[in-house]
Amino acid sequence: MKKIIAISLLSALLLSACDTTKENSSDMNTGSVESSSSSSVSDNSSSTSESSSETESSSADESSSPAENPPEEPDENSFKAPNGEVLNITDGELTEDDMYKFEHSYIRYTKPIFYNTIDDPDLINWDTMHFSVDFDWSQEADGFFKVKAGDKLENGLTVKSADIYLYHGGFSQSNIEFEGELTLEGIVYRVPEDVYGSYQDEIIFFVDSAKSTNFPVPIGEFDFVGTWWTDEKSKLAFLGDYAEIRLGNYEEMADDFSGVVERGESAKLKIKVKDLKYKYKLGPGGTLTAELVSFE
């Protein structure tokens, strides 16, 4: 029987370095290095000029077009996208809430990074909350590219629709829908108790991006590689790249997960989902939903 599962991305917490001690009032923590979506991206735009005098007039007319020659550096009327291009905000469709809508968005693929305490119980020192691996938290999340309706991705998914909303000063929200199936490997985890950002018996799936290649990462607040999760009571920790998927509540999925994970437990699984839908809004964060096809 087909089931609809909700997938949410935990909001990121700023990390200054891998060896920084993480202190929280709860036992479960999650985070990543974050920054504004319009920063830390090199400008790859280029301009061309005509050498023939016969085309000087035509070139001059083209240079006056803001769509063809956006500003070199973003200002309050422009937005530097994560792929390096600069958009003139007012070229978009003005909405009722004074946003400017464009019929495209930006995604990248996950880096092949995944460490976890199932494979390596010594991944983290629970006394100091330091990871044992030498991880570079300053890695920029590069490789973003533009997508629009009809584009087919390397992972077999097709973009059904895509949009991005901008305002004078930056990025506001984005929506992307994909068609097709995607098989993912990773760890399923049943949350033992209510904590900030999670609730008791929530089923979370951590994607193993080292094995599940070409997992799409939409534009949002993640401009640096590195997402982590720790649960001291369950002795579960993972370190990866944008790898958290929320499947839903255990009670709603008991037919699927009964006997697979008890409260506070985790297990390795391979799942197949289809028709991913991503929504991101500055503030609340991102939500990804999909239809669960199967798991093993």
C-alpha positions as CSV (number, residue, x, y, z in Angstrom):
1,M,0.0,0.0,0.0
2,K,1.3,3.3,-1.0
3,K,2.1,5.8,1.8
4,I,2.9,9.5,1.7
5,I,5.9,10.4,3.8
6,A,7.0,13.8,4.9
7,I,10.6,14.7,4.8
8,S,11.9,17.8,6.6
9,L,15.3,19.2,6.8
10,L,16.5,20.2,10.3
11,S,17.4,23.9,10.6
12,A,21.2,24.3,10.7
13,L,23.3,25.5,13.7
14,L,26.4,27.5,13.0
15,L,29.7,25.6,13.6
16,S,33.0,27.5,13.7
17,A,35.2,24.4,13.6
18,C,35.0,20.6,13.8
19,D,36.7,20.5,17.2
20,T,34.4,23.0,18.8
21,T,32.6,21.6,21.9
22,K,28.8,21.4,21.3
23,E,26.8,22.4,24.4
24,N,23.0,22.1,24.5
25,S,20.3,21.8,27.1
26,S,19.1,18.5,25.4
27,D,20.9,15.3,24.6
28,M,20.1,15.4,20.9
29,N,21.8,17.9,18.7
30,T,22.0,18.6,15.0
31,G,23.6,21.2,12.9
32,S,25.6,22.3,9.9
33,V,27.7,25.3,8.8
34,E,25.4,27.9,7.4
35,S,25.5,31.2,5.7
36,S,23.4,33.4,3.4
37,S,22.5,31.6,0.2
38,S,23.7,34.5,-1.9
39,S,27.3,34.4,-0.6
40,S,30.5,32.3,-0.9
41,V,30.0,31.6,-4.5
42,S,32.4,32.7,-7.2
43,D,31.1,34.8,-10.0
44,N,31.4,32.7,-13.2
45,S,29.5,35.2,-15.4
46,S,31.4,36.5,-18.5
47,S,30.7,39.1,-21.2
48,T,31.5,39.2,-24.8
49,S,32.2,42.1,-27.2
50,E,32.0,42.5,-31.0
51,S,35.2,43.5,-32.8
52,S,33.5,44.5,-36.0
53,S,32.4,48.1,-36.4
54,E,29.3,46.8,-38.2
55,T,28.0,45.2,-35.0
56,E,28.9,47.9,-32.5
57,S,25.4,49.4,-32.6
58,S,23.8,46.0,-32.0
59,S,26.2,45.2,-29.2
60,A,25.4,48.5,-27.5
61,D,21.7,47.8,-27.7
62,E,22.3,44.4,-26.1
63,S,24.4,45.8,-23.3
64,S,21.6,48.0,-22.3
65,S,19.4,45.0,-21.6
66,P,19.5,44.1,-17.9
67,A,18.6,40.5,-18.7
68,E,21.6,40.0,-20.9
69,N,24.1,42.0,-18.9
70,P,23.3,41.9,-15.1
71,P,25.4,43.9,-12.7
72,E,28.9,42.5,-11.9
73,E,28.2,42.6,-8.2
74,P,24.8,42.2,-6.5
75,D,23.1,45.1,-4.9
76,E,19.6,45.6,-3.4
77,N,18.1,45.1,-6.9
78,S,20.1,42.0,-7.8
79,F,20.7,38.5,-6.5
80,K,23.9,36.5,-6.9
81,A,22.7,32.9,-7.4
82,P,24.7,29.9,-6.1
83,N,25.8,29.0,-9.6
84,G,27.4,32.4,-10.0
85,E,24.9,34.2,-12.2
86,V,23.4,37.5,-11.1
87,L,19.7,38.1,-11.5
88,N,18.0,41.4,-11.8
89,I,15.2,41.0,-9.2
90,T,12.7,43.1,-11.0
91,D,12.9,40.9,-14.1
92,G,10.8,38.4,-12.1
93,E,7.1,38.4,-11.8
94,L,5.9,40.7,-8.9
95,T,3.7,38.8,-6.5
96,E,1.0,40.1,-4.1
97,D,3.4,39.9,-1.1
98,D,6.0,42.0,-3.0
99,M,8.3,39.1,-4.0
100,Y,9.7,38.5,-7.4
101,K,9.1,35.0,-8.8
102,F,11.3,33.3,-11.4
103,E,10.4,30.0,-13.1
104,H,13.6,28.2,-12.2
105,S,15.6,27.2,-9.1
106,Y,19.1,25.9,-8.2
107,I,20.3,22.5,-6.9
108,R,23.5,20.6,-6.3
109,Y,24.3,17.0,-5.6
110,T,25.5,15.7,-2.2
111,K,29.2,15.1,-1.6
112,P,30.2,11.5,-0.9
113,I,30.5,11.9,2.9
114,F,29.0,9.7,5.6
115,Y,30.3,8.7,9.0
116,N,28.1,7.0,11.6
117,T,28.4,5.2,15.0
118,I,26.9,2.0,13.7
119,D,30.0,1.5,11.5
120,D,32.4,3.2,13.8
121,P,31.3,3.3,17.5
122,D,34.4,5.6,18.2
123,L,33.2,8.2,15.8
124,I,32.5,10.6,18.6
125,N,33.9,11.1,22.1
126,W,30.7,11.4,24.2
127,D,32.5,13.2,27.1
128,T,33.8,16.0,24.9
129,M,31.3,15.7,22.0
130,H,34.2,15.9,19.5
131,F,34.2,13.9,16.3
132,S,37.2,11.7,15.8
133,V,37.5,12.2,12.0
134,D,39.5,15.1,10.6
135,F,36.6,16.9,8.8
136,D,37.0,20.2,7.0
137,W,34.0,22.3,8.1
138,S,35.0,25.1,5.8
139,Q,34.2,23.2,2.5
140,E,32.0,25.3,0.4
141,A,29.0,23.6,-1.1
142,D,29.8,24.3,-4.7
143,G,28.4,22.7,-7.9
144,F,25.0,24.4,-7.9
145,F,23.2,24.5,-11.3
146,K,20.0,26.0,-12.6
147,V,17.0,23.7,-13.1
148,K,13.6,24.3,-14.7
149,A,10.5,22.3,-15.6
150,G,11.4,19.5,-18.1
151,D,15.0,19.1,-17.1
152,K,16.2,15.5,-16.6
153,L,18.8,14.9,-13.9
154,E,21.7,12.5,-13.8
155,N,19.9,10.5,-11.1
156,G,16.9,9.8,-13.4
157,L,14.6,12.3,-11.8
158,T,12.8,14.9,-14.0
159,V,12.0,18.4,-12.8
160,K,8.2,18.8,-12.9
161,S,8.3,22.4,-11.7
162,A,10.7,24.9,-10.1
163,D,10.5,28.4,-8.9
164,I,12.4,30.9,-6.7
165,Y,11.2,34.0,-4.9
166,L,13.5,37.0,-4.3
167,Y,13.1,40.3,-2.6
168,H,15.1,43.5,-2.5
169,G,18.1,42.2,-0.6
170,G,18.1,38.4,-1.1
171,F,16.5,35.0,-1.4
172,S,13.2,34.3,0.2
173,Q,11.8,30.9,-0.9
174,S,11.9,28.1,-3.5
175,N,9.7,25.2,-4.6
176,I,10.9,22.2,-6.7
177,E,8.9,19.1,-7.7
178,F,10.5,16.0,-9.2
179,E,9.1,13.1,-11.0
180,G,10.6,9.6,-11.0
181,E,12.0,7.2,-8.4
182,L,15.2,7.4,-6.3
183,T,16.8,4.6,-4.3
184,L,18.6,5.7,-1.2
185,E,20.8,3.9,1.4
186,G,21.2,5.1,4.9
187,I,20.1,4.7,8.6
188,V,16.6,4.8,9.9
189,Y,16.2,6.1,13.4
190,R,13.2,6.3,15.9
191,V,13.4,9.3,18.1
192,P,13.2,8.3,21.8
193,E,11.7,11.5,23.3
194,D,10.6,15.0,22.5
195,V,13.5,17.4,22.0
196,Y,13.9,20.7,20.2
197,G,13.2,20.1,16.5
198,S,12.1,16.5,16.9
199,Y,9.4,14.6,18.7
200,Q,9.0,11.1,20.3
201,D,8.6,8.2,17.8
202,E,9.4,10.4,14.8
203,I,11.1,8.3,12.1
204,I,14.2,10.0,10.6
205,F,16.2,8.6,7.7
206,F,19.9,9.7,7.4
207,V,20.9,9.3,3.8
208,D,24.3,7.7,3.2
209,S,25.5,10.2,0.6
210,A,28.7,8.1,0.1
211,K,26.5,5.3,-1.4
212,S,23.4,7.2,-2.5
213,T,25.1,9.4,-5.1
214,N,23.4,12.3,-6.9
215,F,20.9,13.1,-4.0
216,P,19.6,16.6,-4.9
217,V,20.3,19.5,-2.5
218,P,18.1,22.4,-3.3
219,I,18.9,26.0,-2.7
220,G,18.5,27.0,1.0
221,E,20.6,27.9,3.9
222,F,23.3,25.3,3.4
223,D,26.3,26.9,1.7
224,F,28.9,24.8,3.4
225,V,29.3,21.0,3.4
226,G,28.7,19.2,6.7
227,T,25.6,18.2,8.7
228,W,25.7,16.4,12.0
229,W,23.4,14.7,14.4
230,T,24.1,13.3,17.9
231,D,21.9,11.5,20.4
232,E,23.9,10.8,23.6
233,K,21.2,8.6,25.2
234,S,21.0,6.3,22.2
235,K,24.7,6.7,21.4
236,L,23.9,7.5,17.8
237,A,25.8,10.1,15.8
238,F,26.3,10.7,12.1
239,L,28.3,13.2,10.1
240,G,27.4,13.7,6.4
241,D,26.3,16.2,3.7
242,Y,22.7,17.3,3.9
243,A,21.5,13.9,4.7
244,E,18.5,14.1,7.0
245,I,15.0,13.0,5.9
246,R,12.0,12.9,8.1
247,L,9.7,10.1,7.2
248,G,6.8,10.7,9.6
249,N,5.4,9.4,12.9
250,Y,5.9,5.7,13.9
251,E,2.2,5.3,14.6
252,E,1.3,6.3,11.1
253,M,4.0,3.9,9.7
254,A,3.7,1.0,12.1
255,D,2.8,-1.4,9.4
256,D,6.1,-0.7,7.7
257,F,8.5,-0.2,10.6
258,S,7.1,-2.6,13.3
259,G,10.0,-4.7,14.4
260,V,12.5,-2.7,12.4
261,V,13.3,-0.1,15.0
262,E,12.2,0.2,18.6
263,R,12.1,3.6,20.4
264,G,15.6,5.0,20.5
265,E,17.0,2.4,18.1
266,S,18.5,2.7,14.6
267,A,19.1,0.3,11.7
268,K,20.6,0.4,8.2
269,L,18.0,0.4,5.4
270,K,17.6,0.9,1.6
271,I,14.5,2.8,0.6
272,K,12.9,3.7,-2.7
273,V,10.8,6.9,-3.0
274,K,9.2,8.8,-5.9
275,D,7.8,12.2,-6.7
276,L,9.9,14.3,-4.4
277,K,8.5,17.8,-3.6
278,Y,10.7,20.4,-2.0
279,K,9.6,23.6,-0.3
280,Y,12.0,26.0,1.3
281,K,11.1,29.3,3.0
282,L,13.5,31.6,4.8
283,G,12.8,31.2,8.5
284,P,10.8,27.9,8.8
285,G,13.3,26.1,6.7
286,G,12.8,23.3,4.2
287,T,10.4,20.4,3.8
288,L,10.7,17.5,1.4
289,T,7.8,15.1,0.8
290,A,7.8,11.9,-1.3
291,E,5.8,8.8,-1.8
292,L,7.4,5.7,-0.3
293,V,7.6,2.9,-2.8
294,S,9.5,0.2,-0.8
295,F,12.3,-0.4,1.6
296,E,14.6,-3.4,2.5
